[in-house]
Amino acid sequence: MDFRWKLKSKARPEIVEYLSNEINVNPTLANMLVNRGIQNFQQAKDFFRPDLDKLHDPMLMKDMDKAVQRLVLAIQNQEFILIYGDYDVDGTTSVALFYSFIKSFYANVSFYIPDRYKEGYGISEKGVRYAAENNFKLLISLDCGIKALDKIELANELGVDCIICDHHTPGETLPQAIAVLDPKRKDCSYPYKELSGCGVGFKLVQAFSEFTGRSQASLYAYLDLVAVSIASDIVPITGENRILAYYGLERLNNNPRPGIKALLLKGKVEKDINITDIVFKIGPRINASGRLEHAKASVELLISGSLDEAVRRAELVEDVNAARKNFDENITREALEMIENLELNGASKSTVLFKEDWHKGVIGIVASRCIEKYYRPTIILTESNNKATGSARSVFDFDIYEAIEACSDLLEQFGGHKYAAGLTLPVENVPAFQKKFERVVSERVNEIHLKPIQEIDDELILDQINYKFYNILKQMTPFGPGNPEPVFCVNQVHAENVRILKEKHLRFEIIQDGQNTRPVCIGFGFAEYYQLLNSKMRFNIAFEIRENTFRNTSSLQLYVKDIKFD
């Protein structure tokens, strides 16, 4: 993919110099930190040393007092409580967290995950009726419910009280639940707006524990689940999420719950688990059950009481994940062929594809795969329950949720975020939707949106790449949205000792005039550059700095992001 490099602007020199002196780092690092909103010693301390004591007071969230009081009342009255969650990673980790917490001291609790195919996203009529028919007096929804106005109305009619814990953007009207916890509510003054659904559930657990005098420290055992949700739902790893992710990763690396430990074994993740490992090794396995079968299996895995039990459940999830990969590959191939046949890669600014027999469980993945080749806002639709249902994925800085909202007259249901959304519409509306969505995107998109950007934190010279520099970079973890792994560039270098690895990767050293350092570079998927690099032609290179350990010897390597020749 042809990237446009975007070198981040230099911060104001006086602020960079001040921070450089305050925390004793070189100007390059200080500039990078200032660009990430860190301008003084206290902000640097909060960033480099996340502190659980700095978590916000959960009672600052609108309706939290009502939610806690209703939960306390339910337990006092020995009412049956139903924990209801979405079928994706955020939803299943939310349910596992909340259910495990309540179950540790209260017996009358169960959980419910809707069937993706029979019930669809969010709170379903079937789920509400299940609660009423089985004498559940309190339903707590996690990672869903903010737009379930009619379902909450039905619950009220059937005598089921509801507490909604969600993090999606609310509509103009809120559901008439006992409590609606969502930091994105316009009338909610909670200081941090970007919690995951599991994060909102954790805040309710935190508030309940404070109110009932339970140990806060005991809650930190659940942070591995919160970290998995933060990584998998691609929420910003800033502010409170950074604290939760930092300590969640610590838990994952030192004492994960049996269900996650089993997943780590399946994913062959052995040490130093990071956000990327969650995104590519843990999250997809948890997601697989809900994509192809029923997400209940993922919750049961996450709440397993022993490693033996968890390993057995992980085997089942692994089998489903293997099937998911097969669907993913086949449907992606079909989708790319459709784009080529329709010649959408010409003047079109968007991609909207529909095929009635595509597997609903993988269309979000397929949308992302299509963007990797045809970089533009993309929606993949299939048929489910006689409706067209789909997943949308966006490109850098383009709000696909707003574009879908502009086509709402053709839709029955939609929801999501700036970069990812889901939608349902009558099958007969698909052609009209394709045309209108293309028109809306064309009116709003800029050429800058349609060429992938490789952001670069700063230009270096090779002798700056050393362990003193790297050790500070390492302390900036966890990396993710809002705090991406630093990418640097070095200009006017040439390569030596170029080797092809496994027919598609490259290993080479780079040399820059006047510099003594000759770092090894690893370029995954860069084998096509072999001849050019071997010709000693000069080039510019964008990269991340990583540590490689082989036979107990560690060295710094550059992981290639892009190469540009003069």
N, C-alpha and C positions, 0 to 999 in steps of 0.2 A: 504494500500500500504506500502511495506517495504522500509523505507527511510534509506539512508546512511547519517549519521550526519557528517557535515563538519564544524568544529569549525574554525572560521576565525582566521588567524594568528595574533599574537600580533604585533602591530606597534613598531617602534624603540623607546625604553624607553625614550631617551632624548627628542624626539618630543612629546611624550605623556605627559611627565612631564612639558615641556614648555607650551603646550596648556592648561593643567590642571591648571597651575598657571595663565596663561593669561586670561582665561574666568571663573575661579573659579568653576570648576566642578571636580568631583572625577575622579580618573584614569580610572575607567571602562568606564565612559561616554566619557572621552577624547580619549581613545583607539578606541572606536567605531566611533567617529567623524574623527579621523585620517584615519581610514580604509575607510571612505567615502570621502577622499580627502580634509579634512579640517585640516589645520596645523597651522594657525595663527589667530590672533584676527580679521583681516579684513575679512578673508574667513568665520570665524564663524559668524561675523556680517551679511555678505551677505546671509548666509544660514538661520540664525534664524530670520532675519529681511528683507525679500524680499522687494525690492524697485522698483516701476514702472519706476523710473528715470534711473534704470540700464538696461532697455531694450535696445537692440542694435539698432544702427541707421539703419533703413530699407534700406537706400541707399547703404549700404555695400553689399547688395545682387546683384549678377550679373544680369544685364538687368533690374533692378528696375527703372532706369531712363527712359528707353524706355517704360516700362509698364505704368508709370505715365503719360508720355507725350501723349501716345496713348489714355489713358482713358480721359485725359483732352480734347484732340482734339474731341473725340466722343461726349462729353457733350457740348462743344462749338458749334459743328455742328448739334446738336440735332439728332444724330444717334441713331438707336435702338440697345440696348446692351442686349445680352443674357448671363445669368449666368448659366454655365453648371457644374453639379457636379455628383459625384458618388452616388450610392444608399445606401451606408452604413452610419454609424453615423458620421464619419469624413466628408464624402461628403455632407450629408444633413445639418449638422451644418455649414459647410463652405458656402453653398449656402444661408442658412438662414441669416448668418452674412453679407455676401457681398450684397445680394439682399436688406436686410433691410436698410443697410447703404446707398446704392445708391438711393433707393426708397424714403428715407427721404428728398431728395432735387431734385430728377430728375425723371420725369414720364416715360421716354421711356426705361424702363427696364423690362425684364421678366426673368423667370428661366426655366431650362430644366433638368430633371433627366431621364436618359435612363431606359428603361424597362429591368430588369435583364434577362428576358426570351427571349424577342424578339430582344434585341440589345446587351446584354452582357455587360461586364465591360468596362468602359472608354469611350472615345469619339467614337461615332458610326457614320457610314455613314448616317444613318437615321437622327441623330441629326444635322449633318453638313448640310444636304439637307434641313432640317426644318428651320435652320437659314437662308440659302440663299433664300428659297422660301418665307419667311416672312419678308424679307428686313432687317434682322439684319446685321449690318456692322461690329460689334465687338462681338466676342465670348470670354468669359473669363472662362477657365476651372479651376476647383478647385478639388484637391485630385485625379487628373487623367490627362493624356495627355502626360506624359514624353516619352512614347514609341509610340505615335500615329502618326508616320511619314506619312503614306499614307493618314490618315484622315485630317491632317493639309495641306498636298499637295492638297487634294481635296478642302478644304476650300479656299485655295489661288486661285485655278482655278475658284471657284464660287464667288470670290469677298468678302469673309468673312475674316477679319483680326482676328488673335487669340493671346491671352495672356494666357500662361500656368502657373498655380500655382500648383506645385506638390511637394511631399516630398519623392517619391519612387526613387529607384536607377535607374539612366538613363542608356540607352544602349550606345554603342560606338558612335552612331550618334544621334544628337538632332533634334527634329522637326524644320522645317523652319517657326517658328512662329515669330510674331513681337517681342515678349519677352518670354523667358523661365525662370521662377523663380523656382529654386529648389536648396536649399542649398547643396544638394548632388552632384551637378555638379562638375566635376573635376576642372573646371576653376573658381569656385565660392569661394571667400575668406570670405564669411559670417562667423562670429565667431562661430555660433552655428548650428550644422548640423542636430539636431534631432527634429525639429519642426513637428507638425502634419500638415495635409493638411489645416485644418482650421487656424492653426498658420501662414502658409505661406500667406493665404488669408488676415489674420489680418495685416500682415506686409505691404501688398500692400495698404490696407485701411489706415494704419498708414502713409505710405510714401505719399499717395495722400493727406491726411489731412494736413501734414506738408507743402507740396508744395502749396496747395490752401488756407492756413491760417486758417484752421478749428481747433477747440479746440481738443487737444489731450484727455482731460478729458472726452469728450463726447464719445470717443471710448471705454472707460472702461465699458460702459453699455453692451458691447458685449462679455465681458470676461466669462460670464456664458457659452456661446456657446463654447468658446475656451477650457474651463476646461472640458466640456463634451467630446469634441473631443480628448483631451489629454488622459483622462482616458479610453475612449472606444477603442481608436486605440493602446493602450498599448505602447506609446512612453515613453522614459525615462523622469522622473520628476526630471530633473537636470537643472542647468543653467537657460536659459531663460524660459524653460518650467515650472520650479519651480515657477518663478515669476508669469507667466500667470495663472498657476493652483491655486496658493495661492490666488490671487485676484479674480479669477473666482469662487472659492469656497466661498469666502467672499460674492460675489454677489449672488450666489445660496442660501446662508443661510439668507441673509438679504433682497434682492429685486430681485428675479428671474423674468424673463419675463413670461407673462401669460402661454405660451405653456409649459415651464418647470415646472411652479408651478402646472399646471394641472397634469403633469406626476408624480410629487412628491406626490400629493394627491392620485393618482392611486396606486403608489408604497408604500403608507403608510409610507413615510419618513417624519418625523415631525420636527426633529431638528438635528443640528450638522451633516449636510450632508458631507460625505467624499468621497474619490476616490472610495472606495469599493461600496458605495451606487450608484454611477454613473454606475459602471461596472455591477452591478447586478440588479438595480432597474430602472434606467433611460435609459441606453444604449440599452438593449434588447427591450424595448418598442419602441424606435425610429427606431431600426433596423427592427422590425417586418414587417412594411409595405413593405419595399424593399425586404424582404425575401419571402413573400407570395403573395403580390399584387403589388402596385406601391408606390415607396418612395415619390412621390409627396405629399401624405397625411402627411408624417412626416414633410416635409418642411412647408406645410400649417399650421400644428400645431405649429411649432416653430416660425412662423411669425404672429401668431394670435394677434389681436389688443386688445382683452379684455379677461378676465378670463372666462366669459360665453361662448364666442366663442371657447376658448381653451378647456374647459371642454367637449363641444360637440364633438370637433375633437378628444380629448383624448379617448372618449368612443369608437369611431371607431377603433382607434389604439389598445385599450385594447382588443377588440374582436379579432383582427388579432393576437395579441400577445398570446391569449389563444389558438388559432388554431396552432400557431407556436410551443407552448409547446407540444401539442399533437403529431405533426409531429416529433418533436425532440425525444420524448420518444419512439415512435414506431420504428423509423428508427435506433435509437441507439440500441434498443433491437435486431433488425435484424442484424445489423453490428456485434455486439458482438457474436451472434450465428454463423455468417459466420466465424469469426476468430476461434472460438472453433471448428467448423466442419472442417476447413481447417488445423487445428493444426498449425496455424502460430505462436502460442506462444512457439513453440519449438526452432528451430535453426534460424528462420527468424529474421532479424535485422530491418525490416520495415513492415508496413502494407499498402497495396494498395488494396482497395475494389471497385468494380463497380457493380451497379444495375441500370438498365435503368429507373425504375419508382420511384427512390428516389427523394424527393423534393429538388430541387436545392438550395432553400433558407435556408436550415438548415444543409447542409452537413459540413460546417465549424464547427458548434457546435458539430455535431456528431463526427468529427475527434478529437476534444478536449476531448469528453467523452470517446472515445476509448483509448486515451492516459492515462486517469485516471486509466484504468484497465490493458492495455497492453502498457507499457511505451516504446515507440519507435517512430521514425518519421512515420507519418501517413498521407495518402492521401485517401480521400473519393471521388469517381467519380459517376456521374449520366449522363443520356443522355438528351441533350437539343439541339434543332435545328439540329438533326441528328449528333451531335458531343458528344464526352465524355468530360464533363467539371467537374472540381473538385476543392476542397479546401485542402490545405496541412497545417499541424500543426507539430511543431517540439518539441524536448525535450531539456533539459538544455544544452546550449552551442554547439548545432549541427546546422550548417547552411543548412537548407532545401532548401533555394533558390539556393544555389550553386549546391546542389545535383540534383535538377530539371534541372538546366541549363546544367548539364552534359548529360542529356537525351534529349536535345533540338531537336535533329534530328528526334525524334518521335512526337514532339509537333507542334502545329500551333501557340500557343500563351501562354505566361506565364509572371508572374510578382509577385512582393511581397518583403518580407523582410527575414531576417535570420530565424525567427520563424513562419512565416505564409506566404502563397503564394496561387495563383490561377493559373489554367492551363486549356488549351483546346487542345484536340487531336482527330484525327479520331477514331471512335469506334473500327475499326479493328486493331488499334495500341495498344489497351489496354493490351493484353497479353504480347506483346514485351516490353511495358513500365514497366509492373509489374516486369518482369525479370531483365531489365536493371537497374531500380531504386533500386531493392534489391541488385544487384551487386555493384552499386555505393555506396550505404549506407554501405554495408559490408566492402568495402575497406576503408571507411573514418571514420566510427564510432568506438569508443573505448568502452570498457565495462563500463567506467566511465559515458558515455552518457546514458547507458541503465538501470541505477538504479537511481530512483529519489533522489535528494539531499535535505536534510533539512539543510540549512545554519544556523549557530548559531553564533550570534555576540559575546557572551561571556558566561562563566560560572559564576553563582552567588551563594551566600549563601542566605538563606531566609531572614535574617535580613537586607539585602541590599534593599529589596523590600518595599519601603515606598513612601509617597507622594512627598517628596523632589526629589527623583529619578524619579518618574513618571512624575512630572510636567515639567521636562526638556525633557523627551521623547516626551511629548505631543507637545512641541514647534518644534519638528522635522518634523511635518506634513507640507504639504501633503505627505503621503507615496505612493509608487508605484515603478515601474521599475527604477533602478538607485538609489533609496532611499527607500528600502523595510522597512516595519514595523519591528522594532527590535525583534529578537527572542533570547531568553536566555535559558539556561539549568541549572537545579539544580540536583546534583547527590546524590545518596544514601539517598533517602527519603522513607517514608512509608505513607500509606493513612489511614485516619480514617473517620468515618461518611459517608461512601460511599452509595450513593443513585442513583437509576436508574430514569431518567426523560423521560417520553413519550416513554418508551420501548427501546429507542436506544441511549440516551445520559446519561452522568454521571455527578454527582456533588459530590465532595469529598474535604477533607482538606488534606494537606500534612505536614509532620513533619520531621524535620532534627535535628540530634543530636546536642546539644549545641546552638540551635537557638530558640528564643522566638516567632518569627512570624510563624503563622499557616494559610497561605492563602487558600481561597476557590478556587478550580479548576473546570472549566467547560469543559467537554470533549464531543464535538458534534460527535456523531457516534461511541463513544467508549464503548458502553454497553457491548461488548464482553469481556472487561477487568474486569468486575465486580468481578468475583470470585478471580482472581489474586490479585486485589487491596484489597479485603476484607480479604485476607489471611495474611496481614501485611508483605508480601514479599517486599523487598527493590527494588527500581527501580530508573532510571534516567528519567527526564521529560523535554521536550522542550516546550516552551510556549511563548505567547505574554502577556503583562500586559495591562489590560483594567480597566476602571472605571465602576462600576455598581451602579446605583441609584435606590433605592426601597423605596417607602414611604418617600421620601425626605431625605433619609439617603444614603450617598455614601461610597463605599468601593472599594478597589482594588481586582480584581480577576485575576486569571491566565487562559487564554484560551489555552487549550492543543493543541499542534501541533503534538506531538508524545510521545510515552512512550517506554522505553527499559528496559527489565528486565535482571538482571545479568545471 
